[in-house]
Amino acid sequence: MLELSRKKRELLQREELILDVTRDLLLELGYHGLTMDRIAEAMEYSKGTIYQHFPCKEEVLAEVGTRLFRTRLEMFKRAAAFNGRTRERIVAIGEAGELFVRLHPDDFRLLHIIKAEIIARKVSEKRLRKMKDSEYAVLFLMNGIIREAIQDGDLDPACGKSIEEMSFGLWAVTDGGYGNIVRGMPLDEIGIKDPFRSVISVCEILGDGYGWRPLTSEWNYDATRERIRATLFAEETRTLARRTPRESTAG
């Protein structure tokens, strides 16, 4: 493998710093308050230096989004490799998604800001494709597990839904549910006392509706979730327990 030149390494390090600073400024100032001038000022660089890397703030944000999606994807990949039945592996992906949201609520919120249409319209097709590929990779993981479930006989292909529809249904419930949680929607006012558990419950209803064996009446999925956290996400679970002892045991 060829080593990067010193100049190339410095450029990559500076780009990473731009992404770090942009993430923090987006949290502080919001999309409309963020400008290339403010990024440059926070870094104590000239604006021209920032433009050497990115032509506009939306391009910076798309790259921030790609990096966040890839960070989350690493957790999903670990989950997809869980040693269990196909439905347990989908449960593992759900656990990965929940842990990411609980440990990194700001990053999850930023992902939703970055995906906004106003940003997409101003980003090059190449960079937008890069971000979308990083986001959609989890759906492709889920599609693969569902195909295995059909091959293994855990799932009847005659359930009336395509593989893509089943993945999308589960993803829509989790991503939408977590979005409302992170945005601070007063869910307790509409009777939702444990929103993370509610997301799990709806996913279980969907899985049963697809006829995905073992059904919840045949299997203890709470025990599966405990095993997932103990084997795949032990470090994340400990971090969550230290940060929010009560929350870490919810769901």
Wavefront OBJ file of the C-alpha trace (Angstrom):
o trace
v 0.000 0.000 0.000
v 1.354 3.418 -0.984
v 1.747 5.905 1.831
v -0.026 9.223 1.452
v 2.170 12.227 0.921
v 2.567 14.664 3.791
v 0.507 17.267 1.941
v -2.292 14.775 1.268
v -2.347 13.743 4.931
v -2.551 17.373 6.012
v -5.437 18.002 3.611
v -7.333 14.983 4.928
v -6.721 16.039 8.539
v -7.950 19.540 7.761
v -11.047 18.158 6.069
v -11.823 16.049 9.150
v -11.451 19.164 11.279
v -13.848 21.052 8.994
v -16.398 18.262 9.450
v -15.968 18.276 13.245
v -16.386 22.033 13.474
v -19.377 22.045 11.099
v -21.147 19.390 13.151
v -20.730 21.431 16.334
v -21.805 24.667 14.661
v -24.886 23.031 13.152
v -25.942 21.932 16.623
v -25.339 25.406 18.002
v -26.608 27.605 15.167
v -28.942 25.433 13.117
v -28.967 25.153 9.340
v -29.809 28.794 8.618
v -27.261 30.134 11.113
v -24.450 28.055 9.662
v -22.286 29.778 7.031
v -18.916 29.180 5.435
v -17.735 32.391 7.146
v -18.620 30.979 10.551
v -16.919 27.685 9.784
v -13.756 29.553 8.774
v -13.951 31.821 11.828
v -14.334 28.869 14.206
v -11.300 27.200 12.637
v -9.305 30.443 12.468
v -8.756 29.857 8.754
v -9.568 32.015 5.781
v -12.829 31.311 3.992
v -10.784 30.541 0.885
v -9.153 27.653 2.715
v -12.563 26.128 3.433
v -13.526 26.567 -0.228
v -10.482 24.532 -1.229
v -12.310 21.547 0.267
v -16.010 22.323 -0.239
v -17.817 24.734 -2.610
v -20.696 25.488 -0.190
v -21.993 24.680 3.275
v -24.433 22.088 1.905
v -21.514 20.089 0.514
v -19.879 20.150 3.948
v -23.131 19.013 5.546
v -23.537 16.165 3.061
v -20.067 14.928 4.004
v -20.907 15.244 7.706
v -24.025 13.183 7.008
v -22.038 10.526 5.163
v -19.650 10.212 8.097
v -22.504 9.888 10.602
v -24.322 7.327 8.470
v -21.143 5.265 8.207
v -20.606 5.392 11.962
v -24.131 4.088 12.495
v -23.688 1.521 9.717
v -20.784 -0.083 11.566
v -23.170 -0.855 14.434
v -25.721 -2.265 11.990
v -23.098 -4.518 10.406
v -22.213 -5.945 13.792
v -25.902 -6.535 14.418
v -26.453 -8.286 11.077
v -23.715 -10.783 11.996
v -25.439 -11.792 15.249
v -25.406 -15.544 15.853
v -29.101 -16.354 15.847
v -32.233 -16.946 13.794
v -32.973 -14.485 11.011
v -35.623 -12.663 13.009
v -33.203 -12.364 15.920
v -30.718 -10.697 13.570
v -33.369 -8.151 12.582
v -33.994 -7.598 16.297
v -30.235 -6.994 16.633
v -30.409 -4.308 13.966
v -33.237 -2.701 15.930
v -31.083 -2.773 19.071
v -28.219 -1.150 17.169
v -30.523 1.619 15.974
v -31.895 2.253 19.447
v -28.445 2.324 21.035
v -27.214 4.790 18.429
v -30.120 7.109 19.137
v -29.751 6.862 22.912
v -25.992 7.353 22.850
v -25.887 9.937 20.059
v -29.225 11.797 20.025
v -27.624 14.963 18.634
v -26.098 13.060 15.710
v -29.423 11.377 14.966
v -31.132 14.767 14.966
v -28.444 16.175 12.679
v -28.986 13.361 10.198
v -32.599 14.431 9.820
v -31.574 18.064 9.330
v -28.947 17.138 6.764
v -31.396 14.997 4.774
v -33.742 17.963 4.296
v -34.687 18.692 0.692
v -33.250 22.211 0.823
v -29.799 20.665 1.331
v -30.229 17.963 -1.304
v -31.058 20.526 -3.987
v -27.711 22.275 -3.490
v -25.391 19.270 -3.346
v -23.588 17.705 -6.288
v -25.030 14.427 -7.527
v -21.773 12.640 -6.679
v -21.698 13.755 -3.059
v -25.446 13.243 -2.631
v -25.139 9.706 -4.026
v -22.320 9.026 -1.586
v -24.474 10.112 1.357
v -27.527 8.184 0.180
v -25.506 5.013 -0.380
v -24.285 5.253 3.219
v -27.851 5.709 4.448
v -29.467 3.000 2.326
v -26.822 0.388 3.185
v -28.803 -0.642 6.265
v -31.853 -1.383 4.116
v -29.706 -3.598 1.905
v -28.517 -5.426 5.040
v -32.127 -5.963 6.068
v -33.086 -7.121 2.581
v -30.341 -9.737 2.755
v -31.551 -11.055 6.109
v -35.119 -11.270 4.814
v -33.926 -13.268 1.788
v -32.150 -15.642 4.158
v -35.339 -15.929 6.222
v -37.229 -17.028 3.110
v -34.495 -19.518 2.201
v -34.435 -20.916 5.749
v -38.208 -21.273 5.877
v -38.594 -18.681 8.651
v -40.631 -16.466 6.341
v -43.242 -17.368 3.757
v -42.692 -15.393 0.519
v -46.465 -15.592 -0.028
v -47.115 -13.183 2.871
v -48.188 -10.549 0.362
v -45.261 -8.140 0.831
v -42.071 -7.789 -1.143
v -38.695 -7.984 0.561
v -38.245 -4.258 0.059
v -41.685 -3.470 1.519
v -40.947 -5.499 4.633
v -37.604 -3.746 5.170
v -39.147 -0.352 4.579
v -41.994 -1.017 6.993
v -39.644 -1.875 9.842
v -37.324 1.009 8.989
v -40.153 3.526 8.778
v -41.423 2.569 12.241
v -38.000 2.808 13.871
v -36.648 5.889 12.104
v -39.931 7.781 12.431
v -40.424 6.752 16.041
v -36.907 7.707 17.056
v -37.278 11.009 15.222
v -40.283 11.944 17.352
v -38.439 10.908 20.508
v -35.339 12.956 19.719
v -37.371 16.006 18.682
v -38.901 16.002 22.148
v -42.477 15.324 21.097
v -44.543 15.123 24.333
v -45.442 11.489 23.779
v -46.583 11.004 27.364
v -49.441 13.390 26.612
v -50.823 10.910 24.075
v -50.348 7.938 26.379
v -46.882 6.750 25.297
v -45.023 6.225 28.573
v -42.075 4.230 27.181
v -41.544 5.310 23.552
v -38.586 3.030 22.865
v -40.583 0.054 24.041
v -43.496 1.204 21.891
v -41.256 1.154 18.814
v -40.215 -2.394 19.676
v -43.845 -3.445 20.134
v -44.891 -2.116 16.726
v -41.942 -3.871 15.074
v -42.978 -7.113 16.771
v -46.520 -6.666 15.463
v -45.120 -6.156 11.957
v -42.893 -9.233 12.245
v -45.794 -11.350 13.393
v -47.950 -9.892 10.645
v -45.369 -10.976 8.073
v -45.508 -14.440 9.649
v -41.800 -14.283 10.465
v -40.931 -17.251 12.676
v -40.409 -17.622 15.499
v -43.440 -15.508 16.322
v -43.466 -13.496 19.551
v -45.803 -16.140 20.999
v -43.119 -18.770 20.339
v -39.951 -16.944 21.395
v -38.644 -14.741 24.200
v -37.295 -11.781 22.257
v -36.586 -9.824 25.435
v -34.018 -12.520 26.248
v -32.657 -12.166 22.712
v -32.238 -8.419 23.207
v -30.391 -9.013 26.469
v -28.041 -11.432 24.714
v -27.484 -8.976 21.871
v -26.497 -6.193 24.246
v -24.277 -8.501 26.286
v -22.407 -9.973 23.304
v -22.472 -7.415 20.492
v -22.880 -4.099 22.260
v -21.434 -4.629 25.713
v -19.348 -1.467 25.628
v -22.207 0.684 24.328
v -24.558 -0.787 26.933
v -22.099 -0.007 29.740
v -21.663 3.537 28.452
v -25.408 4.025 28.378
v -25.756 2.589 31.883
v -23.172 5.052 33.229
v -24.773 7.967 31.456
v -28.431 7.250 32.159
v -28.879 4.369 34.604
v -32.669 4.390 34.466
v -32.904 4.755 30.683
v -30.464 1.928 29.996
v -32.902 -0.610 31.406
v -35.922 0.670 29.496
v -37.031 -1.690 26.717
l 1 2 3 4 5 6 7 8 9 10 11 12 13 14 15 16 17 18 19 20 21 22 23 24 25 26 27 28 29 30 31 32 33 34 35 36 37 38 39 40 41 42 43 44 45 46 47 48 49 50 51 52 53 54 55 56 57 58 59 60 61 62 63 64 65 66 67 68 69 70 71 72 73 74 75 76 77 78 79 80 81 82 83 84 85 86 87 88 89 90 91 92 93 94 95 96 97 98 99 100 101 102 103 104 105 106 107 108 109 110 111 112 113 114 115 116 117 118 119 120 121 122 123 124 125 126 127 128 129 130 131 132 133 134 135 136 137 138 139 140 141 142 143 144 145 146 147 148 149 150 151 152 153 154 155 156 157 158 159 160 161 162 163 164 165 166 167 168 169 170 171 172 173 174 175 176 177 178 179 180 181 182 183 184 185 186 187 188 189 190 191 192 193 194 195 196 197 198 199 200 201 202 203 204 205 206 207 208 209 210 211 212 213 214 215 216 217 218 219 220 221 222 223 224 225 226 227 228 229 230 231 232 233 234 235 236 237 238 239 240 241 242 243 244 245 246 247 248 249 250 251
